[in-house]
Each structure stands twice: as C-alpha cells, then as structure tokens.
C-alpha cells in the first residue's frame, strides 16, 4: 500500500460517523429511555447507555425514523407526558406511547454530544406540517409554534440544522408510498417552505431505499429533477446479510456498496450537468449496517405491544469485519459522502445492547465503528493497493486487503484502517509512506477471533474485543505489519516531521 499526503480524496466530514434512533423495538423504550432503571437520570435516560454513546463520539443522530416517521405526528410527542396520546404504530405494528418526543430527544442528544438529524413525515403529512415543526424547533419566538415551545419549557430554539424529507418513499412498504414524480413534487414544495422558515437548514432528499430496487437509479434522477436547487444531500440505504453462510462472499459486499455510491454520484452529476448547476450534490448514507440475524424472531412477535424486542441482531466477529469494510468504503468516498448513519444505535440492529432493568454492553460491531469515529478525523488519502484477490459467485477480483489511511494534520497523526478478508491466512502488509517524514508507531490495534461466529452477550460482554498486540513497525518510512487472518486493524502513526 502506498500512501501520499498530497493524494487527497477529501476532507472527512465527522458526520459520516452518525447514527440513527427510530421508534422501533427497544431503541427508545428500554434502550436510551428507561425511567425505572437504577441508572436512569432525572429525565429517565439510561446513563450507562449515554456513556457508551459518548465513547463512540457520534456527532449526529437521525430521528424519529425510518418507516415509523411516515405515520408519525410529531405533535403527539410534545406537551405534558400525561396529555400524550397512545397510537397504533403501523410501520412496525406496535403501540407508541409517545413518552419521548422532539424536546426529550433534543435533550438526550445534548447529553450525548450529538446534533439532531430530524426526518419529517412525507407519508401521511406534507409541507404545512413540515414548516410548523421547523418553526417550533428553530424560530426564536413571537409566533404560535415558537411560543408553544417556550410554554413547553424550551425558551431557546433547538436549532436543528439537518432535516430529512421523509424516508424510503420509493418503498411499497412505506405508509404514503409515492412514485418518483409524486415524491419529487412534494419534496420540492416541502423543501421550499422549510427553508423559508429557516434558510440556514440543510435538507436530505430520499434516494432509493436500496440498490436492488427496480426503480434505481431512475428514482434519483426524477427526484433530483424536481428538487436539485432546493436540497443539499440525497440519501442512500443498504444492509447486508450472510444467510448462505458464505463468509468470503459476505465480506466482499462492501464492493457493492462502492458501486452503489459511484452510481448515485454519477446520477447526481448527470443532473448537475442537465440543470447547468454550479452546485455539487453531496450524499448522506443515512442507513447502513449488517441486518439478517433477527428476521426469523421478528416474524413471530405478537403485534400491538409497547417496545417489543424487534430487529435485535446479535452480531458476530465476521459482522464486525464487514462493518469495518463498509466504514472504509465511506472514507474512500469522503469527497462526496458527507453524512452517514449506522442504523441503528441501541438494541435495534445496533452496536450497543441492553437488558431492561439490567446491563448494557458492546456488540462486536461497536469496535470498528468506534475506532474509525475516534481516529478517522482529517483527510482521507487515496489508497494505492496491490493485494492478492479472490472471486465469489457474484463478485470477482475481491482484494484480501481492504484499507485506507486518514491524515490528521492538526494532531500530526496518520491512521491506517485495514481488514484482512482472508479467513485462513495472515496477510503481510507494507505501507510506503514516501511523502511523509519521520514517523513512529503509536499502536497497532487488532480485532480478531478464532471463531467467526463468536458474539458478545450480557454474560460474556468481552468475548470479542480488540487488543493492542499488533506487530506494526516502521523503518525507512515503510510500515511493516502482519494482519492476522480475518482481522480488523488500526495502525496509528505519529508524524515527527515532514520533508
């Protein structure tokens, strides 16, 4: 691998390390909010969960959905808790008690050190409702909605700067599902009035809910035809699974993520040319993760419960490796992917798991996400890689080495993130740092396990966890390291001087 400090992909926007909380399963009730828990604070938020979230340094969190938002009335979640209505929640067939809403979530994000990314309902609602929530959230005062916020105990605006125009509106499963023309029109009109209320906000328009949709990428082109001048990002969603138990194919899935990103960029740039626009459309990859373990259990859940255990994937070691590869994919497109949200944050396909009334612990996927969030700040550098390759049924020329480097000039650090996809053999790595001066290795963190299916549980929370025993060393500006088989690696270097 050759890394040159002048071959820059782009500045890493810290918001690519965002996450997602939806009113789904135990993400909110029993996840972030459990008033009866012994570690709950005065607002009912679990402090053990907050501590884990803060350690991820997640800068932005998408809320309140997800499929949930297309049937959600945000007004049900404001005012006194006693006055709030319980509703049938049709997306996930549960009962929503509305004990956590906009104001509580804004408070929780402040405690977690994160900004709010709010999704408005474009399923059952539209522009009028969207402009009202922006006024309630962001207007200083002197109007109906902003004064109502003050009456609810929030004199100062929440100043929510990032807003999603609905969720997965291309999906027939979505309440209020629309054609690209229908969605493009309503998204355009909604965007206009939201920015008239607060011109400082940024807007994310819905792209396709997955690369596999029959309407992809025509959906993106049609939607941008209507909305290009009014929005700042287009969204991407993807999830991968390993139902066939083919690890080599599973670990190659991040190459499909790369293709997906490239296709959306190409569509955006076509529309830029067509519109004769000077604006370059950026990407928000606001749902991504591994998701398949919980499908069978979810099909057996009785409907109309409050916060049943839905989408509670228990992640194993190979899942952590793919999550590492997916994070590298986001960094490889740091020039265009400016926001991303691992879906989700707590209990629901999440890096953090909890027991109601009990413990909270880190799943295997917690670690690569934490490492990249904490150490992956700065400029992503072009990775010039030569690696042996393998083929799967669907994907050919899969490199055993998946890697990238991030240069943090302010801290004089360079970090290499690397996955060895080979499940049988260690991979000797050499990283040529020819354009950098003297460096020293700070640490070489390794996440490895002899069992690809090993998981962390409440009783064994540290079964899969990283160690600092990697053997990276440097001589003559070349880093040499051994990447153990099926491993995630973080090689941190201190830059002593430059040319």
N, C-alpha and C positions, 0 to 999 in steps of 0.2 A: 504494500500500500504506500503510495506517495501522497504526501500532504504538503501543499504550498500555501503560505499565508496570504498570497495575493490572488489565489484562485478561489474567490468567494462566491458561494451560492447566493447567500443573502443574510441579512440580519435576522436572528431568531427572535420572533415576537414571543414574549413569555406566555402569551395567551394560548399558544399551542399546547400548553400543559394544563388546560382547563378540564373541567369535569361536568357532571350532569346529575341533578337530583330531580326525579319525577315522582308525582303522587302515584306510586305503583308499589305493590307489595309492602315490604318493610323499609323502604328507603327513607321515608319521613317518619312514620309512626313506628317506633321500635328501632329506628336507625339513628337519625340525628335528633329526634324528639321523643323523649320518654319521661314524662313528669314524675312517674313513680319510681324511677331508677335511683338507686342510692347515690349515683354520681351525677344526677341531674342538677343543673344550676337553677337560679331563681325563675328562669323563663321555661324550664322544662327540657333544656337541651343537654344531651349527654356530653359531659366534659371529657370523658375518655375518648369518645369519637372525635370531638373537636381537636384534641391533642394529636391524634393520628392524622387528621386532615391537615392541620397546620404543618406537620412534618413533611407532607407532600409538596408544600409551597405552591398550592394550586391557585392561580391568580384570578380565575373567572369560573363561574358555575352556572350552567344553563338550568332553567326552571320555568314553569312547573311541569313541563312535558315537551316532547313526547306525545304519543297518541292521546294521553289524558287531556292535553290542552284544547283539543278540537271540540270538546263538550263542556269546557270549564268556564264558569262565570266568576271572574276574579273578585267581584263584589260580594260573593259568598264568603270570602276569606278575610274581610275587614270588619271593623267594629268590635263590640264586646264578644268574647267567646261564647257567652251564654245565648246570644242572639243569632248565632250562625246556624244555618240550615244543614241538615244531613241530606246528601243527594245520592241517587243511584249513579254510579260511575260506569258508563257503558263501554269504554275502551277496554277495561280490564275486568269488568263485571264484579265490582266491589261496591261497598258503601263508603262514601267520602264524608268524614265528619267535619272537615273544614276548620280544624283547630290550629292549623298552620296555614298562613296566607302571606300576602305580599309583605306586610310590615314585619312579621316574625322572621320571614326568610331573609329580609334585608338585614335584620339584627344578627341573625345567625352568620351571614356572610361577613359582616363586620368582625365578628368574633373569630371567624376562620381566616381572616386576612384576604378575602376574595371579593371580587366585584360580581354583581348580578348580571347574567345574560337572560333577559325575560322574553319568553315566547308569547305572542298574542294569539288569540283564538280566531282563526280564519275558517273554521269549520262551521260552527253554528252562529258565529258573530262576524263583525266586519269593521269598516273604517270608523264608525261612530264610537264603538266600544274601545277601539284601539286608541283613538285620540283622548278619550276620557282617562284611560289608565296612565298615559304619558303625562297628562295634566295632574292627576292625583300624585304620581310619583315624583315628578320633576319640576312642576311650576312652583315658584316661591310662595305665592299666597294671593289672597284677594279675589279668588274665583271659587265657584261651588266645590269643585273636586279638590283643589289645593287646600281650601279651608276645612273640608271634611277630613283630610289627612291630619291637619293640625288638631282637630277635635279628637281624633283617634290617638293623640299623644305624640305626633311627629311634626313638630314645628318646622324643622329643617327638611328640605326635599331629600329624597333618596338619591337623586342624580344618577339614575340608571342610564348608562350610555350605550349599551348594546342590546338590540332587540331583534328577535326572530319573527318573520312574517309567517306565522303558522308552523306546521310540522307535517312533513311527508304527505303533502296534499295530492301527490300522484298515486297514492295507495288506495285501492278499493276498500281496505280495512279501515280507512280513516273516516271519522264522522265528518260529513260535508265534503267528501272526496270530489275533486274537480278535474276537469280537463285542463291541459296546459293553457288554453285560451282563457278559460274561466278564471283560473288561478292567477294568471298573469295580469288580467284586468283588475281583479280585486286587490292584489298585492300592490299594484301601481297606485291605485287610489288610496289605499291604506298608508303606504309609504309617504305620499304627499302630505296627508293631514298630520301624520305623526311628526314629520319634520317641520311642518308649520307651527306646531305647538312648541317643539324644541329643536331648533336647527342644528344643535351640537351632537345629536344622537347618530349612531351608526346602525345600519339595517342589514340583516341577513335574509336573503330570499331563498325559498325552498328549491333546491335542486332535486334530483331523483333520489328516492329512498334506497336504491341500490343500483349498482352497475348492471344487475341482471334484469331490471325492469324492461319490458318490451318497448317502452316509450323513451328509453335512454339512447342517445343524448338529445333527441329531438325536443324533449321536455325542456331542457336547459335553454336551447336556442329560442323556443317560443316564449318562455317566461322572461328571458332577458330582452327579447324584442320589445316587450311591454315595459320592463322595469329598469333597464340599464342606466338611465340617467338618475334614478332615484335611490338606488341601493348601492351598498359598498362591498358585500360579500355574497357568494352563492354557497349553499351548503352541500355536503357530501355525507353519506352514511354507509357504513359497511360493517358486517360481522362475519367471522369465520368460525368453522367448527371442524371437528375430526371424527365424524360419525363412522367413517370407514376404518378408523384406527390405522391410518397410513401416515405415520409421523413425517416422513420425508415430503409427502405432498402437502401436508398441513403447514409445515414450516416454510414452504415455498409460496404460500398465499400472499405474503406481503408484496410479491412481484405483481400480483393482480391489483393490489392497492396502488402501486406505482402507475400501472396502466390506467386505472380509473382516474387518478389525479391528472395524468397527462391528457386524457380525453376531455376532461372538464376544462382544463386550461385552454386547449385548442378551440373548444366551443366558445368560451368567453372571448378569446382573441379574434375569432371569426366575427362575433357580434360587435366587438370594438371596431373592427375594420368596416363592417357594414354600416355602423352608426357614425362613422367618421369621428369617433370619440377620442379624446386625449386621455380619458380615464382608463386605467388598467383594473379589471375586476379581480378582486382577491377571493381566496377560498376559505371557508370555515368548515373544517371536517368535524362537525359537531355531534356525531355519534360514531364511535368505533370501539371494537373490542372483540374478544372471543365470546361466543354465546351458543351453547348447544347442550350443555350438561343437564340443564333443568327442564328441558322440553317435556319429558315424559311425566315428571312430577307435576308440572303445571297443568297438564291435561286432566288431572284427577282432582283439582281443587274445587270445592263446592263454591258456587257463586254467592255474591251478596254478603260477604264478610267484610269487616274492617281490617285492613292491613294483613291479609294472609301472606304466607311465605311464598311469594311468586318470583320467578327468574333468579333463584338463588343458586347460581352456578358455583360449584366448589372447584376451584382451579388447581391444576397440577403443574408439574415442572415444565412440561412441553408447552403449556399455555403461556407461561412466563417468557419462554424463548420467542414465541410468535409475537407477543406483545412488544418485546424488545425490537424485533424486526420491524413492526409497524411504527414504532416510535422513530426508528432510523429512517423509514420511508417519509414520515412527516418532515424530518430535518433535511432530507435530500431535496425537498421542495419548499425550503424555507423562504424562497423569494416570492412565492405565491400563496402558500398555506400560512395564513397569519393567525388563525384561531383553530383550536381543535378541542373536543371534549371527549375524554374517555367516558363511555356510557357503561355503568354509572358509578357512583361514588361509594355508597354504603348498602350492603346486603343484596341489592338487585344488580346482577352481573357486575360485581364490584371488587375493588382491591381491599376493602375493609368489610369485615363481617362482625355481627353482634349476636348475642343471645338476649332475648327480652329479659330484663332484670339481672342479666349476668355480664359475661366478659365481652370485650371487643378484641379482635386480633387481625393480623395482616395476612392476606392471601398471598400466594406465590407471585401474582402479577403486580403486587404492591411495589416490589423492589425495583424492577427496571423502570417503572413509571417514576418512582421517587428519585432514582439516580439521574435520569435524564432531566427531570424538572430542576433538581438542585444544581447539577453540574453542566447542564446543556444550555447555558446562557452565553450569548455572544454572537459570533459569526459562524455559520455552518460553512465548512470548506469542502470543495469538490473532492470526493474520494476516488483517486485513480488506483483501481484494484485489479490485481491479477490473482485469480483463485481457481483451483480445480472446481469442476462443475458436475452436476448430475441432472438426470431427466426424470420427470414424473409423467403420469398419463396425460395430464393437462398442460403442464408447463415444462419447457425444455430449457437447458442451459442455466440451471439454478446454481449460483455460486455458493460453495460451502461457507465462504466468508461473507457476512453482511456487516458492513461497518461504515462509520462516518466519524469525522473529527469536528469539534467545536472549539473555536479560539475565543477565549475571554481575555481581550486585551487589557481591560481595566484591572483584572486580578492577575495578569501575567500568567495565565494558565491555558493549557491545551488539553482537551479530554478526548480520548478515543473510545467510542462505544462499539463493541463488536460482538456478534453472535457467531458461534461455530455451529452450523447446521448438521455437521456430521455426527451421527449418533453412535458411531463405532470407534472413531479415531480422533486423537488430539490434532490440532492444526498449528504448525509453527508459523508465527506471524512476524513479519518485519515491516516496520513503519519508517519510511525515509522522510526525515524532517529537514531536508536540504536547505530550505529557505529560512529556517529558524536558527537562532544562535545556540548558546549553551542551554541545556535543559537537564532537569533531574526528575526521576520518577517520584511522585508523591506517594502513590499507592496503586495497586492493581487489585481491584475488587472482582471476585468471581462468584457467580451463582451457578452451582452445578449440583447434580444429584444422580446417584446410581440408578434410581427408578424414575423414568419419565412420567409415571402416573402418580408420583408422590404428591400429597396435598398437606396443607396446614389446617388444623382443626382447633376447636376450643381447648381440647385436652392435649394437643400436640401442636402448639402455635409456631414452633420453631423447627419443624421437621425440614422445611425447605427455606433456607435463608442464606444470604451471601456471607462470604468470608474474605479476609484481606490477605490471602495467602498466594496470590498470583505471582509469577516469577518475572514480570516485566523488568528489563534492564536497558540501559542506554549506553552506546559507545559510538563515537564519531557521528553523532546526530542520527543514528539509526536505533530505533527501539526494537528489541527482540523480546518476544514473549511466546509462551505456549498457551494456546486456548484449549482447555480440556474439552473432551467430546461433549456435545450437546450443552454448551455453556453460554452464559451471558457474561460479558467482561466490560469493565470500566477501567481504563488506564489513564490516570491523571498525571499530568506533567507540569512542573514549574518551569517557566521560561526565565532563565537567569539573565540573559542578554540577547540582543539581536545583532545582525550584521552591522 
